[in-house]
Amino acid sequence: MTSATTVLVALMVFAVFAAPVRAAEMAPWAGPPPPAFTLPQFGAAPGAAVSLAEQSGDTILVHFFASWCESCRDELPALKRLADRGAPGLRVIAIAVADVDAPLRRLIEATGVTFPVLMDRDRAVARAWSISALPSTVVLNAGHESRLIVESDFAWDTVDPTKLIERLASPRPHISVQQSLITQGEPR
């Protein structure tokens, strides 16, 4: 390899790895309304299940993830912090997609997640909700209408939970989703 070729290859590698990584964004939900679900709750007594229909009146983040997904593992602590500082009327429900008990238990213990983690062992709910990437989060308003989706990991520490609830209660505004939800401070 000539020195010019070596320099060109090095510049190409630098350009690929030095390029700014685009942050994930919330986008308006464009699909049909996803169906309600009832799934078993991980770690609960046998037969214990959580039904989406029973979560009335709250803004809900339905978060699809798996313990084997590295970016999912990194995102769970930020979702926990959002839930912990959440305004009344905000809930997080996590759905473990095609996951295995032992690694999932270790992940939940390591992250200290306290919101419900449900099991979608056969991916039926993920398919019904058209989830094609993990992690993905669908944000439902208090009427359980799908309003927003994030199809990647997301900086949940930048979201003001009160502003999120207010944004979902209003008609679809013409301003950017990010402008209406980002807090003034830095992520924690």
Summary of the structure (lengths in Angstrom):
residues: 188
radius of gyration: 18.8
end to end distance: 46.6
largest distance: 67.1
contacts: 504
relative contact order: 0.20
helix: 36%
strand: 21%
